[in-house]
Amino acid sequence: MKQVFSIFFATILLSVPACKKGSNPYVPPPYVAPRDSTFTNPLLSSGADPWVYQKDSFYYYTNTLGDKIQLWRTKSMSQLGKATVTTIWTKPGTGANSQNVWAPELWFLDSKWYAYYTAGSSTDLSSQRMFVLENSSADPLTGTWVDKGKIADPAADYFAIDATVLEHNNKRYLLWSGHTSASDDNQHLYIAQLSNPWTLSTSRTMISSPQYAWERLGAPPAVNEGPEILKSSTGRVFLTYSASGCWTDDYSLGLLTLRDGGDPLVAADWIKTPQPVFTKSTTSQAYGPGHNGFFKSPDRTEDWIIYHANPQSGQGCNPSRNPRIQKFTWRTDGTPDFGQPVPIGTKLLRPSGEKD
């Protein structure tokens, strides 16, 4: 019997291949942690006047930096903090656009990239005007940015900030915040048609002024600024804007709605919602939420808002403002429902379709 077992084990041993001298042992693949399906706000520690432009599979983000314009590029907005950052323009030492570079926005128009921004010639904020850069490269992070100069209504060349674009019924418009005259300190919303991305073809039309108490907190001056366009799936045109002083905790978002079939250049065709649509939340550490933008999830099934807010009371118009995002929905009457700011640190599901 011992002889049988000896033969049996000898057979097993012979059937197992011996390791050759110097051969590598099996090495398991590196551990890959499961993809985290959540994220938390804020996306960055600082970033006032956030803006997102979505093209192809990329999101391009920018915010106010004061002396330059930078672009972040990412495929996942919830992971903005990991994105590549490129400086595309730095202010000159002197001149009309050498101070206070604010609220840049990136747009792809007529097969070229354009960057709209606000700047001034001195620390006197009355010199703030709107300017445009152009880049013909397919990639806005490369190529040459050409200064196209100031964009303004020649008949009303006063304080003007926060340029954005509306494309509607095969026409293109510029919207911004400005003064009625050189002696006016209040900020109103204006619109004019564009003949090309850097030239106005009509005189400006005022479409909103700070009329309600919630638009006049911190006055003087009373403020309407930061206009941004939102279109519904049915083609309705909405305009959000920031109301009251950014130096207050009560900076908030208001809403204008363009009448169905309305003309964007006719002030009466813009209907103002009498209450703010997005306001501070002390429990969420969201003081002065405003100057927002909009984007779709990667699979385009969800609508998201990006905005800035301060984490503490009394921080005003400072670099403490940081960018945050959250999903929003639509009411049965077809208007947007932004809800309330989500608390800092709350785990939120990432935008649908995001991939690492």
MIDREN-106431 format. One record per residue (C-alpha): residue number from 1; y, x, z. Coordinates in steps of 0.001 Angstrom, whole numbers, plus 500000, padded with zeros to 6 digits. Last residue first. Layout:
<atoms>
+-----+--------+--------+--------+
| num |      Y |      X |      Z |
+-----+--------+--------+--------+
| NUM |      Y |      X |      Z |
...
+-----+--------+--------+--------+
</atoms>
This chain:
<atoms>
+-----+--------+--------+--------+
| num |      Y |      X |      Z |
+-----+--------+--------+--------+
| 356 | 559277 | 486752 | 485531 |
| 355 | 559032 | 483390 | 483832 |
| 354 | 561235 | 480326 | 484233 |
| 353 | 559976 | 477157 | 482571 |
| 352 | 561492 | 474697 | 485041 |
| 351 | 564361 | 476142 | 487042 |
| 350 | 563070 | 477675 | 490289 |
| 349 | 562096 | 475334 | 493090 |
| 348 | 564517 | 475640 | 495969 |
| 347 | 564064 | 477419 | 499283 |
| 346 | 567081 | 476818 | 501509 |
| 345 | 568849 | 480075 | 502385 |
| 344 | 572362 | 478684 | 501981 |
| 343 | 572397 | 474910 | 502341 |
| 342 | 572421 | 472829 | 499125 |
| 341 | 575860 | 471641 | 498019 |
| 340 | 575942 | 467828 | 497815 |
| 339 | 574813 | 465527 | 495013 |
| 338 | 575814 | 466502 | 491480 |
| 337 | 575250 | 463039 | 490014 |
| 336 | 576296 | 462976 | 486355 |
| 335 | 577366 | 459704 | 484702 |
| 334 | 575082 | 457651 | 482425 |
| 333 | 575375 | 454336 | 484296 |
| 332 | 571816 | 454818 | 485605 |
| 331 | 572918 | 457984 | 487348 |
| 330 | 572112 | 461444 | 486038 |
| 329 | 570567 | 464378 | 487891 |
| 328 | 571525 | 467785 | 489242 |
| 327 | 569640 | 471039 | 489815 |
| 326 | 571227 | 473710 | 491967 |
| 325 | 572989 | 477023 | 491483 |
| 324 | 575100 | 479266 | 493688 |
| 323 | 577668 | 481973 | 493005 |
| 322 | 579599 | 483665 | 495827 |
| 321 | 583095 | 483390 | 497275 |
| 320 | 583575 | 486211 | 499796 |
| 319 | 585560 | 488001 | 497089 |
| 318 | 588626 | 486017 | 498299 |
| 317 | 590455 | 482823 | 497354 |
| 316 | 590146 | 481225 | 500802 |
| 315 | 587977 | 482604 | 503603 |
| 314 | 589100 | 479964 | 506129 |
| 313 | 585702 | 478434 | 506820 |
| 312 | 582568 | 480428 | 506143 |
| 311 | 580011 | 480823 | 503344 |
| 310 | 582644 | 480446 | 500614 |
| 309 | 581716 | 478590 | 497455 |
| 308 | 581146 | 479286 | 493763 |
| 307 | 579548 | 477028 | 491195 |
| 306 | 576526 | 476799 | 488893 |
| 305 | 575199 | 473385 | 487891 |
| 304 | 571732 | 472765 | 486489 |
| 303 | 570227 | 470200 | 484113 |
| 302 | 566448 | 470121 | 483671 |
| 301 | 564032 | 469656 | 480740 |
| 300 | 565425 | 472445 | 478584 |
| 299 | 562263 | 474595 | 478887 |
| 298 | 564420 | 477501 | 480073 |
| 297 | 566383 | 475194 | 482438 |
| 296 | 569681 | 473959 | 481023 |
| 295 | 573138 | 475271 | 481942 |
| 294 | 576409 | 474155 | 483491 |
| 293 | 579561 | 475790 | 484849 |
| 292 | 581623 | 475588 | 488037 |
| 291 | 585008 | 476508 | 489414 |
| 290 | 584337 | 474733 | 492716 |
| 289 | 582937 | 474627 | 496218 |
| 288 | 585678 | 475224 | 498821 |
| 287 | 583435 | 475792 | 501822 |
| 286 | 579679 | 475681 | 501313 |
| 285 | 577928 | 476839 | 504472 |
| 284 | 575413 | 474009 | 503980 |
| 283 | 576199 | 472333 | 507310 |
| 282 | 579926 | 472609 | 506546 |
| 281 | 579499 | 470869 | 503207 |
| 280 | 582452 | 471013 | 500833 |
| 279 | 582833 | 468595 | 497929 |
| 278 | 581374 | 467621 | 494561 |
| 277 | 582366 | 464420 | 492700 |
| 276 | 585917 | 463980 | 494006 |
| 275 | 587141 | 460369 | 494055 |
| 274 | 589345 | 458486 | 491570 |
| 273 | 587190 | 459367 | 488522 |
| 272 | 589696 | 460210 | 485781 |
| 271 | 589463 | 458564 | 482366 |
| 270 | 590382 | 460698 | 479330 |
| 269 | 591261 | 458554 | 476290 |
| 268 | 594786 | 458008 | 477642 |
| 267 | 595533 | 461730 | 477185 |
| 266 | 594924 | 461583 | 473437 |
| 265 | 593912 | 465015 | 472103 |
| 264 | 590230 | 464478 | 472974 |
| 263 | 590197 | 461389 | 470715 |
| 262 | 587952 | 458626 | 472029 |
| 261 | 584889 | 457170 | 470345 |
| 260 | 583315 | 456545 | 473735 |
| 259 | 586096 | 457300 | 476208 |
| 258 | 586192 | 460897 | 477423 |
| 257 | 585272 | 461118 | 481102 |
| 256 | 587219 | 463195 | 483623 |
| 255 | 585636 | 464453 | 486852 |
| 254 | 586874 | 466209 | 489987 |
| 253 | 585326 | 469145 | 491792 |
| 252 | 586424 | 470481 | 495171 |
| 251 | 588716 | 472960 | 496959 |
| 250 | 588669 | 471543 | 500487 |
| 249 | 588252 | 474757 | 502471 |
| 248 | 591759 | 475730 | 501352 |
| 247 | 593005 | 478894 | 499616 |
| 246 | 591357 | 477656 | 496406 |
| 245 | 594138 | 475083 | 496404 |
| 244 | 593401 | 471506 | 495442 |
| 243 | 591180 | 470391 | 492517 |
| 242 | 588602 | 472145 | 490370 |
| 241 | 587679 | 470506 | 487085 |
| 240 | 584743 | 468699 | 485523 |
| 239 | 585004 | 467328 | 482003 |
| 238 | 582584 | 464769 | 480628 |
| 237 | 581639 | 463979 | 477041 |
| 236 | 578976 | 461381 | 476235 |
| 235 | 576489 | 462524 | 473592 |
| 234 | 573438 | 460560 | 474728 |
| 233 | 571808 | 463626 | 476258 |
| 232 | 574975 | 464093 | 478315 |
| 231 | 577699 | 466615 | 477552 |
| 230 | 579436 | 468680 | 480232 |
| 229 | 582703 | 470520 | 479595 |
| 228 | 584439 | 472738 | 482149 |
| 227 | 588070 | 472734 | 483332 |
| 226 | 588844 | 475415 | 485965 |
| 225 | 592183 | 474070 | 487211 |
| 224 | 593975 | 471047 | 488722 |
| 223 | 596200 | 472208 | 491580 |
| 222 | 599107 | 471080 | 493721 |
| 221 | 601392 | 473980 | 494563 |
| 220 | 602552 | 473264 | 497125 |
| 219 | 600201 | 471985 | 498163 |
| 218 | 597169 | 472974 | 500274 |
| 217 | 595436 | 469686 | 499567 |
| 216 | 596874 | 468061 | 496445 |
| 215 | 593788 | 466985 | 494516 |
| 214 | 592277 | 465147 | 497528 |
| 213 | 595557 | 463229 | 497891 |
| 212 | 595306 | 461900 | 494340 |
| 211 | 597688 | 462719 | 491482 |
| 210 | 597035 | 466371 | 490593 |
| 209 | 597672 | 466200 | 486838 |
| 208 | 595259 | 465579 | 483965 |
| 207 | 595227 | 465294 | 480162 |
| 206 | 598349 | 467246 | 479175 |
| 205 | 598443 | 467750 | 475415 |
| 204 | 599154 | 471151 | 473856 |
| 203 | 600629 | 471663 | 470406 |
| 202 | 598189 | 471838 | 467536 |
| 201 | 596467 | 474603 | 465545 |
| 200 | 595729 | 476969 | 468445 |
| 199 | 594480 | 480418 | 467419 |
| 198 | 591824 | 482753 | 468893 |
| 197 | 588552 | 480933 | 468107 |
| 196 | 589851 | 479584 | 464789 |
| 195 | 591991 | 476572 | 463918 |
| 194 | 591698 | 475393 | 467507 |
| 193 | 592829 | 471995 | 468806 |
| 192 | 594841 | 471768 | 472014 |
| 191 | 594022 | 470650 | 475571 |
| 190 | 595847 | 470866 | 478892 |
| 189 | 594974 | 470428 | 482570 |
| 188 | 597788 | 470599 | 485147 |
| 187 | 598818 | 473165 | 487740 |
| 186 | 601883 | 472726 | 489949 |
| 185 | 604436 | 475522 | 490220 |
| 184 | 606929 | 474201 | 487641 |
| 183 | 610021 | 476331 | 486952 |
| 182 | 608737 | 478001 | 483773 |
| 181 | 607604 | 474624 | 482486 |
| 180 | 604702 | 472173 | 482484 |
| 179 | 602437 | 474696 | 484173 |
| 178 | 598863 | 475548 | 483232 |
| 177 | 595133 | 474937 | 483351 |
| 176 | 593005 | 475273 | 480226 |
| 175 | 591177 | 473499 | 477418 |
| 174 | 590645 | 474828 | 473893 |
| 173 | 589355 | 472545 | 471157 |
| 172 | 586890 | 472693 | 468281 |
| 171 | 586227 | 470012 | 465715 |
| 170 | 582961 | 468929 | 464107 |
| 169 | 582851 | 465736 | 466168 |
| 168 | 583223 | 467650 | 469459 |
| 167 | 583131 | 471325 | 470401 |
| 166 | 585039 | 471870 | 473654 |
| 165 | 585984 | 475396 | 474729 |
| 164 | 587177 | 476965 | 477997 |
| 163 | 590308 | 478788 | 479124 |
| 162 | 590881 | 479260 | 482857 |
| 161 | 594578 | 480200 | 483018 |
| 160 | 598048 | 479451 | 481605 |
| 159 | 601488 | 480174 | 483113 |
| 158 | 604007 | 479336 | 480387 |
| 157 | 604175 | 479691 | 476607 |
| 156 | 605066 | 476101 | 475776 |
| 155 | 606391 | 476046 | 472204 |
| 154 | 604239 | 478987 | 471142 |
| 153 | 601091 | 477214 | 472457 |
| 152 | 599010 | 480135 | 473618 |
| 151 | 596196 | 482585 | 472853 |
| 150 | 597046 | 486188 | 473649 |
| 149 | 595495 | 489052 | 471757 |
| 148 | 592488 | 489352 | 469450 |
| 147 | 591316 | 492511 | 471260 |
| 146 | 588188 | 493747 | 469486 |
| 145 | 584964 | 494251 | 471454 |
| 144 | 582767 | 496780 | 469710 |
| 143 | 578982 | 496636 | 469450 |
| 142 | 576478 | 496283 | 472271 |
| 141 | 576032 | 493946 | 475255 |
| 140 | 577128 | 491017 | 473094 |
| 139 | 574016 | 491458 | 470888 |
| 138 | 574397 | 490085 | 467366 |
| 137 | 577437 | 492315 | 467001 |
| 136 | 580636 | 490737 | 465649 |
| 135 | 582509 | 491075 | 468970 |
| 134 | 585825 | 489334 | 469660 |
| 133 | 588111 | 489388 | 472738 |
| 132 | 590549 | 486596 | 473643 |
| 131 | 593484 | 486264 | 476064 |
| 130 | 594958 | 483570 | 478305 |
| 129 | 598166 | 484059 | 480350 |
| 128 | 599191 | 485005 | 483890 |
| 127 | 602813 | 486200 | 484108 |
| 126 | 603695 | 483624 | 486797 |
| 125 | 601200 | 485458 | 489007 |
| 124 | 603713 | 488182 | 489825 |
| 123 | 601337 | 491098 | 490481 |
| 122 | 602207 | 492270 | 486994 |
| 121 | 601437 | 491888 | 483289 |
| 120 | 598917 | 489112 | 483613 |
| 119 | 595289 | 488245 | 482916 |
| 118 | 593047 | 485280 | 482071 |
| 117 | 589858 | 485537 | 480044 |
| 116 | 588127 | 484307 | 476900 |
| 115 | 585267 | 486406 | 475561 |
| 114 | 584140 | 485697 | 472007 |
| 113 | 580852 | 486529 | 470288 |
| 112 | 580477 | 486063 | 466551 |
| 111 | 578412 | 483798 | 464300 |
| 110 | 581198 | 481200 | 463986 |
| 109 | 581333 | 480834 | 467784 |
| 108 | 579172 | 482387 | 470506 |
| 107 | 581070 | 481995 | 473780 |
| 106 | 581541 | 484122 | 476920 |
| 105 | 583918 | 482994 | 479678 |
| 104 | 586076 | 485196 | 481887 |
| 103 | 587664 | 483676 | 485016 |
| 102 | 590267 | 486230 | 486079 |
| 101 | 591700 | 489640 | 485222 |
| 100 | 594583 | 490091 | 487666 |
|  99 | 596604 | 492837 | 485961 |
|  98 | 596758 | 494741 | 482650 |
|  97 | 596776 | 491846 | 480180 |
|  96 | 600474 | 491799 | 479215 |
|  95 | 600758 | 495573 | 479273 |
|  94 | 599887 | 498578 | 481369 |
|  93 | 596830 | 500569 | 482410 |
|  92 | 594500 | 498649 | 480141 |
|  91 | 591857 | 496304 | 481574 |
|  90 | 588201 | 497205 | 481155 |
|  89 | 585884 | 495505 | 478684 |
|  88 | 582140 | 495074 | 478065 |
|  87 | 580770 | 496331 | 481402 |
|  86 | 577009 | 495773 | 481374 |
|  85 | 574757 | 494394 | 484134 |
|  84 | 570969 | 494025 | 483713 |
|  83 | 569568 | 491258 | 485891 |
|  82 | 567780 | 491581 | 489249 |
|  81 | 570377 | 489583 | 491208 |
|  80 | 570236 | 486876 | 488549 |
|  79 | 566658 | 485981 | 489513 |
|  78 | 567297 | 482225 | 489758 |
|  77 | 568943 | 482466 | 486344 |
|  76 | 565708 | 483606 | 484711 |
|  75 | 565873 | 485034 | 481186 |
|  74 | 568587 | 487472 | 482215 |
|  73 | 571752 | 489150 | 480993 |
|  72 | 574653 | 490007 | 483332 |
|  71 | 577969 | 490568 | 481598 |
|  70 | 580964 | 492435 | 482982 |
|  69 | 584672 | 491953 | 482380 |
|  68 | 587175 | 494291 | 484006 |
|  67 | 589981 | 494653 | 486562 |
|  66 | 589898 | 491545 | 488760 |
|  65 | 586140 | 490961 | 488904 |
|  64 | 585967 | 487241 | 488112 |
|  63 | 582506 | 486123 | 487015 |
|  62 | 579970 | 486631 | 484208 |
|  61 | 576517 | 485403 | 483230 |
|  60 | 574649 | 485522 | 479945 |
|  59 | 571391 | 483544 | 479909 |
|  58 | 568782 | 484547 | 477371 |
|  57 | 565999 | 482813 | 475433 |
|  56 | 568157 | 481793 | 472457 |
|  55 | 571691 | 481460 | 473803 |
|  54 | 572812 | 480129 | 477176 |
|  53 | 576281 | 480896 | 478483 |
|  52 | 576817 | 480989 | 482246 |
|  51 | 580128 | 481241 | 484117 |
|  50 | 580944 | 481967 | 487753 |
|  49 | 584554 | 481647 | 488964 |
|  48 | 584099 | 483846 | 492055 |
|  47 | 581180 | 486247 | 492384 |
|  46 | 580100 | 487933 | 495599 |
|  45 | 576799 | 488270 | 497472 |
|  44 | 574865 | 487285 | 494367 |
|  43 | 572452 | 484394 | 493707 |
|  42 | 573563 | 482539 | 496847 |
|  41 | 571255 | 480693 | 497197 |
|  40 | 567483 | 480773 | 497575 |
|  39 | 564544 | 481013 | 495193 |
|  38 | 561154 | 479329 | 494760 |
|  37 | 558050 | 479565 | 492591 |
|  36 | 557219 | 483040 | 493850 |
|  35 | 554889 | 484591 | 491305 |
|  34 | 551636 | 485644 | 492993 |
|  33 | 551620 | 489294 | 493993 |
|  32 | 549993 | 491646 | 491520 |
|  31 | 547479 | 494025 | 493038 |
|  30 | 546815 | 497056 | 490899 |
|  29 | 543641 | 496947 | 488800 |
|  28 | 540438 | 498125 | 490561 |
|  27 | 539434 | 501786 | 490089 |
|  26 | 535779 | 502459 | 489220 |
|  25 | 534827 | 506091 | 489841 |
|  24 | 536004 | 508730 | 487397 |
|  23 | 533409 | 511194 | 486034 |
|  22 | 533590 | 514831 | 487227 |
|  21 | 529812 | 515285 | 487620 |
|  20 | 528042 | 512437 | 485950 |
|  19 | 527171 | 509521 | 488107 |
|  18 | 523420 | 508801 | 487957 |
|  17 | 522215 | 505753 | 486096 |
|  16 | 520116 | 503389 | 488223 |
|  15 | 516713 | 502699 | 486575 |
|  14 | 515151 | 505885 | 488025 |
|  13 | 515974 | 504742 | 491539 |
|  12 | 514383 | 501357 | 490952 |
|  11 | 511159 | 502936 | 489566 |
|  10 | 510941 | 505324 | 492508 |
|   9 | 511299 | 502368 | 494824 |
|   8 | 508281 | 500610 | 493263 |
|   7 | 506116 | 503766 | 493030 |
|   6 | 506657 | 504471 | 496718 |
|   5 | 505985 | 500833 | 497583 |
|   4 | 502605 | 500960 | 495745 |
|   3 | 501646 | 504297 | 497415 |
|   2 | 502383 | 502876 | 500832 |
|   1 | 500000 | 500000 | 500000 |
+-----+--------+--------+--------+
</atoms>
